Amino acid sequence: MRKTSLLSLGLIAGLVALTSGCGNRETSVESGNRDQILHVGNLSEPTDLDPHIINSLQDFNIVLALFEGLTQYDPKDSHATPGVATHWEASDDVKTWVFHLRPDAKWSNGDPVTAFDFVYAYRRMLSPGLASEYAYMLFCLEGSEAFVSGKSTDFSTVGAKALDAHTLELKLSYPVPYLADLVAHASWYPVHQATIETYGAMDQRGSRWTRPGNLVGNGPFTLTEWKPNQVIRVTKSATYWDAAVVRLNEIRFYPIESTASEEAAFRSGQLHVTTGIPIDKIAVYKNDPELSKFLSQETQLATYFYRFNTQKPPLDDVRVRRALSLAIDREQIVNKVTLGGQLPARNLTPPQTAGYTAGDLLTGDVAEAQRLLAEAGFPGGEGFPRLEILFNTNDGHRRIAEAIQQMWRVNLGVDIGLYNQESKVQSDSMRNGDYEIARYAWIGDYLDASTFLELMLSDSGNNQTGWANADYDRLVNEARYVLDPAQRFTLYREAERILMAESPIAPIYFYVNSSLQVPELKGWYGNLIDIHPYKHVHLEAAP
């Protein structure tokens, strides 16, 4: 096991020791219920707590407590509700939006949150030096792509303007009817300029401004403690505009990469909620009347897939990529390996994403895969170089990788190795192109198919496969200007046909998220993007 897994196991051993050999000593869950302290299993150590450079749901789970955007997510269905903005309106062509900010919004140091903070944040997010993977989320702003590419150095040409301290105007290059949902995402969060620039340049990655005692946020909680690979602790903010609604006093996030360790911590009363559950425990919880009350299974707007690094031979050959993708038996994976009700995936976007369903666009079978591999110069796998699958440390990811490894061996005659890294390291490896095949997953950032299709644009910082296709870019970009859903969906399907034909990714399944949570946890609802705004969460004492 790698470093994080060992630390996670040591952390859990320490937590479990608190309740062993001590008679009826109170568990963390019991004391948390009484004191409104929520204990959350959060899968991995965050890459950072900077909302403009984080790149995973686990990072966002923490940042969601510390910052707030113009809008925020409804806890039940994730639609946009007022955040820093009390209300907003759009022009008839849906290209000019005005957001009205509440005058009582404050930073955790007491400074007022203003429209100028948002303009500064967008300038930072689009700065070429920051190189944010999520910069493309702001490309709907007029002039943003020219600014981020360095073609323009004048930010006044970008469509973000503070009309006054409490009025923000956004001018768009194309109509975005779902902009209110889009700006709830962390990439649109404000940041505190004085704090950023106290600890480094505006566009410096990894500076110490996100450390306890330094971080100034505008969310319902403030950062109190960060012990790497052990715990991150946030406490209720006294300056948050809606503090009267916040019932939790504290949240503690534990980076536990092993689902077995996480389940052990839950079972011993140390966690209120987990990120996942070991595959071999799903049936145990589901079929036991006493345990089933803890099991939550929710459909998620997410796709599990493998990335191919198209810059590394032989993966630069589309025939090899398609052969590898077609040789995967997706039904066997969901029926024999994952066991959580997932659906086999033969395209990128999950079905019924805001009305859009692509259908099965990856067509072919094992015989076609064998033909393609032979045509590429590797008949029966002869002469095929040894490649490796990179996955972040997790029992479930290893099982899937082992199953696919065996499918490729049997169906194609190729021998693919496996190696794992802790999540933070794996993220860096993919960002730097230091991989051949890598496990990845994409959870929708908002309720529209574009959140998936824009991922694979050639200028998307989250593409990370080296693949670019001008026709794909044209279709996805053209769809931005089309308001009629039927016409837009036609463009999306054509784009996905290109994506599956070129196969820079191999979709595996669409998610059903299985996790554990105690009945005392209230206001934590299952929703498509698996986001749970903490201001609506509280704990009740067990009967």
N, C-alpha and C positions, 0 to 999 in steps of 0.2 A: 504493500500500500504506500501511497505517496504521503507527503507531509500532512496535508489537511485531514486526510482520513484518520491518520494516527492521532492527530490532535483532537479530532471530533470524538474518537473512541475514548480518549483520555478524559475529555470533557464529560461525556455521558457517564463514564465510570464514576467520576466525581459527583455528578448529580445523583446517580442512583445510590451512592454511598450515604447521601444525606437521609435516605429513607430506609436504610437497612441497618439492622442491629440497634435500632433506637426505639423499639416499641412502637407506639402510635405517633411518632413524630410527624408534625404537619408537613405535607408535601408542598411543592412550589405552586401547584394548581390550587390547593386549598387556601393557602395564604394569599395567592393572587386573586382568588374570587373575593376574599374579604377586603383586600386592599386595592382592588382594581389595578392589578399588575398583570398584564398579558404576556405569556411566554409562548414564543413562536419559533417553530423549526423553520429555518430559512435556506436550507440546502447548501449554500456556499458562502465563502468569504466574499464580500463585495469588491468589485474592481476599484470602486471609489464611491464617494457620496456626492460627487459633483453632478447635478442633474443634466449637464450638457455633455458629459462623456460616459455616463453609465450605459451599459448595453445588454442588460438582462432583466428579467422580471424580478429576480431575487434582489438585485440592486434597487430596482424601483420600489419594491415593498418597503424599503427603509426610507428612501427619499420621499415617498408619498406622505410620510409622517412629518417631514421637516420643511416641506415647501408646498405652496399652493399656486395654481395658475389662474388665469382669467376665469376659467370654469373648473369644475371638479366633477368627479364621477358619481352618479347616483349609485347607492350601494346595492340595489336590486338588479337593475338592468344596464347600468353603466352609461346611460344617456347623460348629456351635459346638463349640469345644474349650476347656479351662480357660485362663483368662488370669490376671487378678488373683485371681479366685475359683478355688479348687481343686475345689470341687464345689458342688452346689445341689440343692434339692428343692422340689417344688410340692405344694400341698394337693390333695385329691381333686377339688375343683371348679376347679382350675387358676387360682385367683384370688389365692392367697397363695404367694409364692416366698421362699425364704431362701437367700442366697448366703454361702458361707463363704470369707473372704479369707485368702490366704496371708500368714503373718507376716513373710516375708522380702521382700515387695514394697516397693520404695523409689522415691522421687522422685529425679531426677537430682542434686539437692543433698544427698541422703542422708536426707531425712526419710522416715518410714514412710508408706506409702499405707494409709489407713484407710477404714472404712465412712463416717466423717464426711465424707471428701473427696467421696464419691459423692453423699451427701445435699446437700452444698453445690453440687455441679455440677448436680444436678437442679433445685435452687432457682434457680440462675442461668439454666439453659436455659429454664425456664418463666417467667422474669421478664418482665413486659410491656415493660419498658424495653429489654431486649435485642432483642426482636422477632425472634427466630430463625425463619428459614423452616422449620426442622425441629422446632419445638416440638411439633408434632402427633405426632411419633414417641413422645412420652411421655404422650399423652392416655389411654393405657390405665391410668395410675396414678389411683387414687381421688383425687378433688378437683382434678386437674390442670387441667381446662378452666376451672373456676371461678377458679383462681388466675391462670392466664395471661390471662384476660379482665378481671381486676381486680375480679370480684365478691367474691372473698375475698382478704384480705391476710395471712392466717394460714397459713404453710406447714406447720404441724403438721397441718393437715387434708388434706394431700397424702400419698398412701400410700407414702412412702419414709422408713424409720426405721433408724437405726443402733442395733442391740440392744446392741452393744459395739464395740470398735475393729475387730474382724474378723468381724462378723456383720451383714449387711444384709438387712432385710426389706422386700419390695415387696408392697403390697396393690393389687390391680387392680379396676377397675370391671367388667370382663368377662373371661372366660377367654381367655388367650393361650397356646396350647400351644407356640408357637414363640418364647416370650420369651427363651430362652437364645440363639437366633440373633439376635433383635432387639437385645439389649444389646451385641452385638459392634460395632454401628454407632457412628460418631463422636459422634452426638448424646447417647449414654449414657456417653461417656468422663468420667473424673474430671479435675478441674483443681485446681491448687495455689492455695489461697485466698490465702495471704500474697503470692504473686507477682502474682496478679490485682489485688489491692487496693493493692500497692505502686505500680502504674502507672495507677491509675484506679479508678472505681467498679466494683462487681461487674457491673453491666449495661451498661458502656460498650463500644461497638463500636470496633474499630480502634485500641485503645491499644497502647503499645509493649511489652507483656508478651510478645509473640510474636517479638521480635527476638533475634538472636544475642547471647548473654551475659545475656539477661533470661529467656528461656523455660525453665521448669522442667517437664519431662515425666516420664512413667514408662514410656516405651517402650524398645525395644532400642537406639535411637540418640538422640543429642542434636544440637541445631542448632548448627552451627559457623560457617556463612557464608550470607548471603543478599544476593546482588548482583541487584537487580531487573532482570528481562528478560535475565539472563545465566546465573546458576547458583544453585542452593541446595544446600549441602553439609551432610550429616549424618555424624557419626562414632559408632562403637560406644560404647555407654554402659557405664561401669564399675560402675554401681549397679543395672543391670537384673537382676531375680531369676534370669533364665535366661541370663545372659551367656555361660556356658560353651557353650551351643548355637549362639550367633551366630557365624558364620564370616566374614561381611563385615566389613571394617574401616571402610568408608566407602561412601556412596552420593552421587552427584552427579546432580541433576535439572536438565535443560535445558528452558526454556520455548520450544519451537520450534513455532510455529503452522503453518508451511508444511510439508506432508508431503513436498514435493519437496526442501526443505532438509534435512529430517530424514533422508530416504533418502540424500541425498548425504553426510551426516555418518556414517551407518551404513556406507555403501560405502567410505568413507575410513578406517574403523577408529576412529571417535570415539565410537560408541555401541554398547552391548551389545544394547539393545532399543529399539524405537520404539513410539510410540503407534499409528501407522497406516502407510499406504503409498499413494503416488499411484495413483489409479485406473488410469491407463494403464501402470503398472508391474506390476500384479497378474499379468497373463498372462505377462509377461517372466520373472518369478521362477518362476511355476508351471510353465512349459514348458521351462525350462532345467535340465538335470540338475545343473549345478554350483551354480545359484542356489536351486533349490527347497528345499535343506536349511535355508535361512534364513527361508522363508515359513511363518508360522503363521496358520491360519484356524480360528477357534473360534466356535461358536454362543454367543450372549450373551443374557442375560435383559434385553433392552433394546428400546425402540421409538423410532424416529425420527419426529417429527411436527412440524406447524406449529401454533403458537398463534395464535388470533384474539383481539385485544383487544376484548371485547364491550362495552366502554364507549365505543367510538369508532364513530360512524356511518360507513358503513352496516353495519358489522360487528355492530351491536346488533340487527340483523334476522336471525333464524335462517334465513330463506330465502336470504339472501346467503351466510351461512357454509356452509350445506349445498350451495349451488350451486358455490362455490369448491372444496369438498372433493370433490364428485362429478365435477368436471371434470378431476381429476388421474388420469392413466393410470399406476397404480402398477406394472403389469407392465412397461411401457416403461421406467420409471425403473430397476427392478432389472435388467432385461435389457439395456438400452442405455446406462445412465449409471453406476450404482454398480458393477456387474460383479463383485461379491464373494460371490455366492451368497445375498444377502439374500432375504427372503420378503415379498411385498406384504402390507400391513396394512390391515384394515378394521375394526379395533377397537383398544383401547389395550393390553390385556394380551397378551403373547406366548403362543402355544399351549403347552400342557403345562407351565404354571407350577404346580408342586406338585400336578399332577393336574387343574388347571382349564384348559379351553379354551373360549373364548367363541364361536368361529366368526365368519363374516363378518357383522357386524351393521350395516355401512354399506351399505345397499342403494340402488340407483338407477343411472342412467347419464347420459351427456352430454345426452340429450334432456330428462331430468328436471331436470338442472342448468339448462338454458336456460329451461325453463318456470318454475322457481323464481325465476330472476333477472328474468324479464319480470314475473312476479307482484309482485316487490318494487319494480317501477317502473323497471327498466333493461333493456328489450327489446333483445336483441342487443348489450348493453353500452352502449347510448345513455345518456349523462348520468352514467355511473358515475365517481365521483371517482378521482383518481389516488392509489392506496395504494402502500406500499412493503413489501418483504420485508426484514427485518433478520436477518442471519446473522453468526456470528463468523468471523473471517478464516480461511479454509481453502479450498483448491482444490476439494475434494469438495463442500462446502456450496454454493459458487458454481455448480458445474455442475448440481446438483440445482435450485437456485433458478432458473437460466436455463431449464432444461427445463420447470419448472412455470410460469414466466412465459410461455413460448411456448404451453403448453397452455391457459392462461387466455385468451391473446390469440386463439388459433384457435377454441377451443370456446365461449367466452363473449363475445368481442369487447371484453374489458377490458384496459387497459394498466396493468400493475403494475410499479413501479420496484424496484430492488435497491440495498441499501447494506449495507456490512459494518463491523463494529467489532471491536477486539480483545476476546478472551473476557471479560476482567474488566469492560470498559466495557459490553459487551452484557448481561452479567449484571445490572449496575446499571440499565440501561435497562428491562429486563423487570421487575425488582423495583419500579421507580418507575412502571410503566405507560406508559413513554415509547416506545411502538411501536404499530404497527398489525397487522402479521403478522410473526411471528418464528419462526425455526428453533429447535427444541429437541429434546432427547432425554432419555429417562429410563431409567437403568440400575437394575434392582432392587436395593434395599438388603439384602434378605433373600429367602429362597426361599418366598414366598407371594404370592398374587395381590393381597393387600391393599396391598402396597408400591406397586402401580400405581393401584389404585382409590382409595386414600386421598389420592393426589396431587390429585385433582379435587374433594375436599370443599370446601365454601364457606369453612371456617375453616383450610384448609391454606395455610401460607405459601409453598408451592411451586406453588400453582394459578396465580396471576399472570395470569389471563385476565379477571378481573372477573365470571366466570360463577358463578352459584349456582342450585341447584335443590333444593328441599326434599325432593322424592321421591327424588332421587339420594342425598342425605345420609341420609335415613331408611333406604334399602335397605342402604347400605354400613355404617351404624352398627348396623342390626339383624343383619347378618351376623356382627358381632363376637361376638354372644352365642350363635351356633349352632355346636355342635361337630360335628354330622353333616356330612361334606363334601358330600354330594349336595344337602342343603338349602341349605348356604352357597353352593354354586356356582350354584344357581337364583337366589338373590338377587343374586349378582354379575352374572349374565347380564342380568337385568332392569335393573340399574343401568347396565350398558354400553349397553343399547338406548337408554336415555334420553340417555346421553352422546353417542352417535352421531346420535340424532335432533336434539339441540340443537346439536351440532357446534361447541363452543368450541375444539376442536382438530381437525386433519385428520391422522390417522395416515398415514404414508407406507410404512414398511417395518419389519420385525423384523430385528435385527442379526445379521450374521456379522462378527466383528472380524478384520480382516487386519492383521498387523504383521510386523515383522522382528526376529529374535533370533539371536544367534550360538550355535553348538552348545556352546560352553564354558559357557553359562549353565545352571546346574543348580538344581532345586527351584522353577522358575518354570513352573507348570502352567496349561494352559487351563482355565478354569472359567466357569460361567454368569454370575457377577457381576464377572469380570475383576479379582479382588483377589489379590494375591500377597504374603503375609506374609514380610517380609524376613529374619526369623530363620531361615527354612528355605532361603534362597537362598545359593548360593555359586558361585564361578567355578573352572573348571579350566583349566590351561594347555593351549594347543593342542598336538597331537602334533608 
